[in-house]
Amino acid sequence: MVRIPADEDEKPLIWMGTSLDDLKEFPDPVQDDIGAALSAAQFGHKAPSAKPWQGEGPGVFEIVDDLRTDTYRAVYTVRFPGAVYVLHAFQKKSRSGRRTDRQDVQMITRRLKEAQRHYEQE
């Protein structure tokens, strides 16, 4: 877990697991777009590219960015006051059309539970 400090009006980003390293593997334009969307979340806003993540209830969002024929996603939560938790960053490679790979869905569920534990301990 990596915590990035924030200014006074800005919530810190807390990167769960390998999500920061995974994001750094994305092409630069995708990193920039996802970074801008996460920055908006830090100030209490929702970027146009952020949409509710289905399956985990309110306060969990996915950022979707397409570059050429590839789709990249980052999933974060604003469910806990005082911080934005980035749960997962991945390139969508579903073999079943529009569905997100089951392993990615399970990763998000697991990291959301870890974020809950972290928030309760802080």
BADREN-920260 format. One line per field, with one value per residue: x, y, z of N, C-alpha, C, O in turn; residue number from 0. Coordinates in Angstrom, 1 decimal, always signed. Each point is the difference from the previous one (the first is absolute). Layout:
N
n.east: [X;...] .
n.north: [Y;...] .
n.up: [Z;...] .
ca.east: [X;...] .
ca.north: [Y;...] .
ca.up: [Z;...] .
c.east: [X;...] .
c.north: [Y;...] .
c.up: [Z;...] .
o.east: [X;...] .
o.north: [Y;...] .
o.up: [Z;...] .
num: [NUM;...] .
END
This chain:
122
n.east: [+0.9;-1.3;+1.5;-1.9;+2.0;-1.0;-0.8;+0.5;+0.3;+2.1;-1.6;+0.4;+2.0;-1.9;+2.3;-1.9;+0.8;-0.8;-1.6;+1.0;+0.5;-1.8;-0.6;+1.3;-1.5;-1.3;-1.4;+1.9;-0.1;+0.9;+2.2;+0.6;-0.4;+1.4;+2.0;-0.2;+0.1;+2.0;+1.1;-0.7;+0.8;+1.9;-0.6;+0.2;+1.8;-1.6;+1.8;+0.5;+2.2;-0.7;+0.7;-2.2;+1.0;+0.1;-1.7;+0.6;-1.5;-1.5;-0.1;-1.4;+2.2;-1.3;+2.2;-1.4;+1.5;-0.9;+0.8;-0.4;+1.5;+1.4;-0.3;-0.3;+1.0;-1.5;+0.9;-1.8;+1.3;-2.2;+0.3;+2.1;-1.4;-0.1;-1.6;+1.9;-1.8;+2.2;-2.0;-0.7;+1.8;-1.6;+1.4;-1.3;-0.3;-1.6;-0.1;-0.4;+1.6;-2.2;-0.4;-0.8;+2.1;-0.5;+1.5;-0.6;-1.4;+0.8;+1.0;-1.4;-0.8;+1.4;+0.3;-1.7;+0.1;+1.2;-1.1;-1.4;+0.9;+0.5;-1.7;-0.7;+1.4;-0.9] .
n.north: [-1.2;+0.9;+0.7;+0.5;+0.6;+0.7;+0.9;+2.1;+1.1;-0.4;-0.9;-0.8;+0.1;-1.2;-0.1;-0.5;-0.9;-1.4;+0.4;+0.3;-1.7;-0.7;+1.2;-0.6;-1.6;+1.2;-0.4;+0.7;-0.5;-2.1;-0.3;+0.6;-1.4;-1.8;+0.4;+0.2;-1.9;-0.9;+0.8;-0.8;-2.0;+0.2;+0.5;-2.3;-0.2;+0.7;-1.4;+1.6;+0.5;+1.7;-2.1;+0.5;-0.1;-1.1;+0.4;+2.1;+0.0;+0.7;+1.7;-1.3;+0.7;+0.3;-0.5;+1.2;-1.6;+1.5;-2.0;+1.6;-1.6;+1.7;-1.9;+2.2;-1.4;+1.5;-1.4;+1.3;+0.5;+0.3;-2.2;+0.0;+0.3;+1.8;-1.2;+0.2;-1.3;+0.1;-0.2;+1.4;-1.1;+0.7;-1.7;+1.5;-1.7;+1.6;-1.8;+1.4;+0.4;+0.3;-2.1;+0.7;+0.4;-2.1;-0.7;+0.5;-1.4;-1.9;+0.3;+0.1;-1.9;-1.3;+0.6;-0.9;-2.1;-0.4;+0.3;-1.7;-1.8;+0.1;-0.3;-2.1;-0.8;+0.6] .
n.up: [+0.0;-1.7;+1.5;-1.1;+0.7;+1.8;-1.9;+0.4;-1.9;+0.5;-1.3;+2.0;-1.1;-0.2;+0.0;-1.0;+1.9;-1.5;+1.5;+2.0;+1.4;+1.2;+1.8;+1.8;+0.5;+1.4;-1.7;-1.0;-2.1;-0.3;-0.4;-2.1;-1.7;-0.3;-1.0;-2.2;-1.1;-0.4;-1.8;-2.0;-0.6;-1.0;-2.1;-0.1;-1.2;-1.5;+0.0;-1.6;+0.4;+1.3;+0.2;+0.1;+1.9;-1.9;+1.4;-0.5;-1.6;+1.5;-1.5;-1.2;-0.1;-1.8;+0.1;-1.2;-0.3;-1.4;-0.3;-1.5;-0.1;+0.8;+1.2;+0.4;+1.5;+0.5;+1.5;-0.1;+1.8;-0.3;-0.4;-0.6;+1.8;-1.4;-1.0;-1.1;+0.2;-0.1;-1.0;-1.6;-0.4;-1.4;-0.6;-0.9;+1.5;+0.3;+1.3;+1.7;-1.4;+0.0;-0.3;+2.0;-0.7;-0.6;-1.5;-2.1;-1.1;-0.8;-2.0;-1.8;-0.9;-1.3;-2.1;-1.2;-0.6;-1.9;-2.0;-0.6;-0.9;-2.2;-1.5;-0.3;-1.6;-2.0] .
ca.east: [-0.9;+0.7;-0.8;+0.5;-0.5;-0.8;-0.1;-1.1;-1.3;+0.1;+0.1;+1.2;-0.2;+0.6;+0.0;+0.0;+0.7;+0.9;-0.8;+0.8;+0.9;-0.7;-0.3;+1.2;+0.3;-0.9;+0.5;+0.0;-1.3;-1.0;+0.3;-0.4;-1.4;-0.4;+0.5;-0.9;-1.3;+0.2;+0.1;-1.4;-0.5;+0.7;-0.6;-1.4;-0.7;+0.1;+0.4;-1.0;+0.4;-0.2;-1.4;-0.1;+0.5;-1.1;+0.2;+0.5;-0.8;+0.3;+1.3;+1.1;+0.0;+1.0;+0.4;+0.2;+0.8;+0.4;+1.1;+0.0;-0.9;+0.1;-0.7;+0.7;-0.9;+0.4;-1.1;+0.3;-1.2;-0.1;-0.9;+0.5;+0.3;+1.4;+1.0;-0.4;+0.7;+0.1;-0.1;+0.5;+0.3;+0.3;-0.4;-1.1;+0.3;-1.0;-0.2;-1.5;-0.7;+0.0;+0.1;+1.3;+0.5;-0.4;+1.1;+0.1;-1.2;+0.4;+1.1;-0.6;-0.8;+1.0;+0.7;-1.0;-0.1;+1.2;-0.1;-0.9;+0.8;+0.9;-0.7;-0.4;+1.2;+0.6] .
ca.north: [+1.2;+1.2;+1.2;+1.2;+1.2;+1.0;+1.3;+0.2;-0.2;-1.2;-1.3;-0.8;-1.2;-1.2;-1.0;-1.4;-1.1;+0.4;+0.9;+1.0;-0.6;-0.4;+1.2;+0.5;-0.8;+0.5;+1.0;+1.3;+0.7;-0.6;+0.4;+1.4;+0.1;-0.6;+0.9;+1.1;-0.5;-0.3;+1.3;+0.6;-0.7;+0.5;+1.3;-0.2;+0.1;-1.2;+0.3;-0.6;-1.4;-0.8;-0.5;-0.9;-1.4;-0.8;-1.1;+0.3;+1.0;+1.4;+0.5;-0.7;+0.4;-0.4;+1.0;-0.7;+0.8;-0.8;+0.5;-0.8;-1.0;-0.5;+0.6;+0.0;+0.3;+0.1;+0.0;+0.7;+0.3;+1.2;-0.4;+0.3;+1.4;+0.3;-0.6;-0.7;-1.3;-0.6;-1.5;-0.8;+0.6;-1.1;+0.1;-0.9;-1.0;-1.0;-0.9;-0.2;+1.3;+1.1;-0.4;+0.1;-1.3;-0.4;+0.3;+1.5;+0.3;-0.5;+0.9;+1.3;-0.3;-0.2;+1.3;+0.9;-0.5;+0.4;+1.4;+0.2;-0.3;+1.0;+1.2;-0.2;+0.1;+1.3] .
ca.up: [+0.0;-0.1;+0.3;-0.5;+0.8;-0.7;+0.5;+1.0;-0.5;-0.9;+0.7;-0.5;-0.7;+0.6;-1.1;+0.6;-0.7;-1.1;-0.9;-0.5;-0.9;-1.2;-0.7;-0.6;-1.2;-1.1;-0.8;+0.6;-0.1;+0.8;+1.3;+0.2;+0.1;+1.3;+1.0;+0.0;+0.6;+1.4;+0.6;+0.2;+1.1;+1.2;+0.3;+0.2;-1.3;-0.8;-1.4;-0.9;-0.3;+1.2;+0.1;+1.1;-0.1;+0.3;+0.8;+1.3;+0.6;-0.2;+0.3;-0.8;-1.3;-0.9;-1.0;-1.2;-1.0;-1.2;-0.8;-1.2;+0.1;+1.3;+1.1;+1.3;+1.0;+1.4;+0.9;+1.2;+0.8;+0.9;+1.1;+1.3;+0.1;+0.3;-0.9;-1.2;-0.1;-1.3;+0.2;-1.0;-1.4;-0.9;-1.4;-0.2;-1.0;+0.2;-1.2;-0.1;-0.5;+0.9;+1.4;+0.6;+0.4;+1.4;+0.9;+0.3;+0.8;+1.3;+0.5;+0.5;+1.2;+1.1;+0.4;+0.7;+1.4;+0.6;+0.2;+1.1;+1.2;+0.1;+0.5;+1.3;+0.8;+0.0] .
c.east: [+0.9;-0.9;+0.7;-0.6;-0.8;+0.0;-1.2;-1.4;-0.1;+0.1;+1.2;-0.5;+0.6;-0.1;+0.1;+0.7;+1.0;-0.6;+0.9;+1.0;-0.7;-0.4;+1.2;+0.4;-0.9;+0.7;-0.1;-1.4;-1.1;+0.3;-0.4;-1.5;-0.5;+0.5;-0.9;-1.3;+0.2;+0.2;-1.3;-0.6;+0.6;-0.6;-1.6;-0.8;+0.0;+0.2;-1.1;+0.4;-0.3;-1.5;-0.1;+0.4;-1.2;+0.4;+0.5;-0.7;+0.5;+1.5;+1.2;-0.2;+1.1;+0.3;+0.3;+0.7;+0.3;+1.1;+0.2;-1.0;+0.0;-0.9;+0.7;-1.0;+0.7;-1.2;+0.4;-1.3;+0.2;-0.9;+0.4;+0.4;+1.5;+1.0;-0.7;+0.9;-0.1;+0.1;+0.8;+0.2;+0.3;-0.4;-1.1;+0.3;-1.0;-0.2;-1.5;-0.7;+0.2;+0.2;+1.5;+0.4;-0.3;+1.1;+0.1;-1.2;+0.4;+1.1;-0.6;-0.8;+1.0;+0.6;-1.0;-0.1;+1.3;+0.0;-0.9;+0.8;+1.0;-0.6;-0.4;+1.2;+0.6;-0.7] .
c.north: [+1.2;+1.2;+1.2;+1.2;+0.9;+1.3;+0.1;-0.4;-1.3;-1.2;-0.8;-1.2;-1.2;-1.1;-1.4;-1.0;+0.6;+1.0;+1.2;-0.5;-0.4;+1.2;+0.5;-0.7;+0.4;+1.0;+1.4;+0.8;-0.6;+0.3;+1.4;+0.1;-0.6;+0.9;+1.2;-0.4;-0.2;+1.4;+0.7;-0.7;+0.5;+1.4;-0.1;+0.1;-1.4;+0.4;-0.7;-1.5;-1.0;-0.4;-1.0;-1.5;-0.9;-1.2;+0.2;+1.1;+1.5;+0.4;-0.7;+0.4;-0.6;+1.1;-0.9;+0.9;-1.0;+0.7;-1.1;-1.1;-0.6;+0.8;-0.1;+0.4;+0.2;+0.1;+0.6;+0.1;+1.3;-0.2;+0.4;+1.5;+0.2;-0.6;-0.6;-1.2;-0.4;-1.5;-0.8;+0.8;-1.2;+0.3;-1.0;-0.9;-1.2;-0.8;-0.2;+1.3;+1.1;-0.3;+0.2;-1.4;-0.2;+0.3;+1.5;+0.4;-0.5;+0.8;+1.3;-0.3;-0.2;+1.3;+1.0;-0.4;+0.4;+1.5;+0.3;-0.3;+1.1;+1.3;-0.1;+0.0;+1.3;+1.0] .
c.up: [+0.0;+0.3;-0.6;+0.7;-0.9;+0.6;+0.9;-0.4;-0.9;+0.8;-0.5;-0.8;+0.7;-1.0;+0.6;-0.9;-1.1;-0.9;-0.5;-1.0;-1.3;-0.9;-0.7;-1.3;-1.1;-0.8;+0.6;-0.2;+0.9;+1.5;+0.3;+0.2;+1.3;+1.1;+0.2;+0.7;+1.5;+0.7;+0.2;+1.2;+1.3;+0.5;+0.1;-1.2;-0.6;-1.4;-0.9;-0.4;+1.1;+0.0;+1.1;-0.4;+0.4;+0.9;+1.4;+0.7;-0.2;+0.4;-0.6;-1.4;-0.9;-1.0;-1.3;-1.0;-1.1;-0.7;-1.2;+0.2;+1.4;+1.0;+1.3;+1.1;+1.3;+0.9;+1.3;+0.9;+0.8;+1.2;+1.4;+0.1;+0.2;-0.9;-1.3;-0.2;-1.5;+0.1;-1.0;-1.3;-0.9;-1.4;-0.2;-1.1;+0.0;-1.3;-0.2;-0.3;+1.0;+1.5;+0.4;+0.5;+1.5;+1.0;+0.4;+1.0;+1.5;+0.7;+0.6;+1.3;+1.2;+0.4;+0.6;+1.4;+0.7;+0.3;+1.2;+1.3;+0.2;+0.6;+1.5;+1.0;+0.1;+0.9] .
o.east: [+1.0;-1.1;+1.2;-1.2;+0.2;+0.4;-0.7;-0.7;-1.0;+0.8;+0.3;-1.1;+1.2;-1.1;+0.9;+0.0;+0.7;+0.5;-0.1;+0.2;+0.6;+0.2;-0.1;+0.9;+0.3;+1.0;-1.0;-0.5;-0.8;-0.9;-0.5;-0.4;-0.9;-0.8;-0.3;-0.6;-0.9;-0.4;-0.2;-0.7;-0.7;+0.0;-0.7;-1.2;+0.8;-0.7;-0.6;-0.9;+0.3;-0.9;+0.9;-0.3;-0.5;+1.0;-0.1;+0.4;+0.9;+0.6;+1.1;-1.1;+1.0;-0.9;+0.8;-0.4;+0.6;+0.1;+0.3;-1.2;-0.7;-0.2;+0.4;-0.9;+1.0;-1.0;+1.0;-1.1;+1.1;-0.5;-0.8;+0.9;+0.7;+1.2;-1.2;+1.2;-1.0;+1.0;+0.6;-0.8;+0.9;-0.8;+0.2;+0.3;+0.4;+0.0;-0.4;-1.0;+1.1;+0.3;+0.9;-0.8;+0.2;-0.2;+0.3;+0.3;-0.3;-0.1;+0.4;+0.1;-0.3;+0.1;+0.5;-0.1;+0.0;+0.5;+0.3;-0.1;+0.2;+0.5;+0.2;-0.2;+0.7;+0.4] .
o.north: [+0.1;+0.1;+0.3;+0.2;+0.1;+0.2;-1.0;-0.7;-0.3;-0.1;+0.1;-0.5;+0.2;-0.4;-0.3;+0.1;+0.9;+0.2;+0.3;+0.6;+0.2;-0.1;+0.5;+0.4;-0.4;+0.6;+0.2;+0.5;+0.8;+0.3;+0.3;+0.7;+0.6;+0.2;+0.4;+0.8;+0.3;+0.1;+0.6;+0.7;+0.1;+0.2;+1.0;+0.1;-0.9;+0.8;-1.0;-0.8;-1.2;+0.8;-0.6;-0.5;+0.2;-0.6;-0.9;+0.4;+0.2;-0.7;+0.4;-0.2;-0.4;+0.7;-0.9;+1.1;-1.0;+1.2;-1.1;+0.3;-1.1;+1.2;-1.1;+0.9;-0.6;+0.7;-0.4;-0.2;+0.3;+0.9;+0.2;+0.4;-0.7;+0.3;-0.3;+0.1;-0.3;-0.5;-1.0;+0.8;-0.8;+0.9;-1.2;+0.4;-1.2;+0.5;-0.7;+0.3;+0.3;+0.9;-0.3;-0.7;+0.9;+0.4;+0.3;+0.8;+0.7;+0.2;+0.4;+0.8;+0.5;+0.2;+0.8;+0.8;+0.4;+0.5;+0.9;+0.8;+0.4;+0.6;+1.0;+0.4;+0.3;+1.1] .
o.up: [+0.8;-0.6;+0.3;+0.0;-1.2;+1.2;+0.2;+0.7;-0.5;+1.0;-1.2;+0.2;+0.4;-0.4;+0.7;-1.2;+0.3;-1.1;-1.2;-1.1;-1.1;-1.2;-1.2;-0.7;-1.2;+0.4;+0.8;+1.0;+0.5;+0.8;+1.1;+0.9;+0.7;+1.0;+1.1;+0.8;+0.8;+1.2;+1.1;+0.8;+1.0;+1.2;+0.1;+0.0;+0.4;-0.6;+0.4;-0.3;-0.1;-0.1;+0.5;-1.0;+1.1;-0.3;+0.8;+1.1;-0.8;+0.9;+0.3;-0.6;+0.5;-0.4;+0.1;-0.3;+0.2;-0.2;+0.3;+0.2;+0.2;-0.2;+0.3;-0.3;+0.3;-0.4;+0.6;-0.5;+0.4;+0.6;+0.8;-0.9;+0.7;+0.1;+0.1;-0.1;-0.5;+0.6;+0.3;-0.3;+0.3;-0.3;+0.3;-1.2;-0.1;-1.1;-0.9;+0.5;+0.4;+0.7;-0.7;+0.5;+0.9;+1.1;+1.1;+0.9;+0.9;+1.2;+1.1;+0.9;+1.1;+1.2;+0.9;+0.9;+1.2;+1.1;+0.8;+1.0;+1.2;+0.9;+0.7;+1.2;+1.0;+0.1] .
num: [0;1;2;3;4;5;6;7;8;9;10;11;12;13;14;15;16;17;18;19;20;21;22;23;24;25;26;27;28;29;30;31;32;33;34;35;36;37;38;39;40;41;42;43;44;45;46;47;48;49;50;51;52;53;54;55;56;57;58;59;60;61;62;63;64;65;66;67;68;69;70;71;72;73;74;75;76;77;78;79;80;81;82;83;84;85;86;87;88;89;90;91;92;93;94;95;96;97;98;99;100;101;102;103;104;105;106;107;108;109;110;111;112;113;114;115;116;117;118;119;120;121] .
END
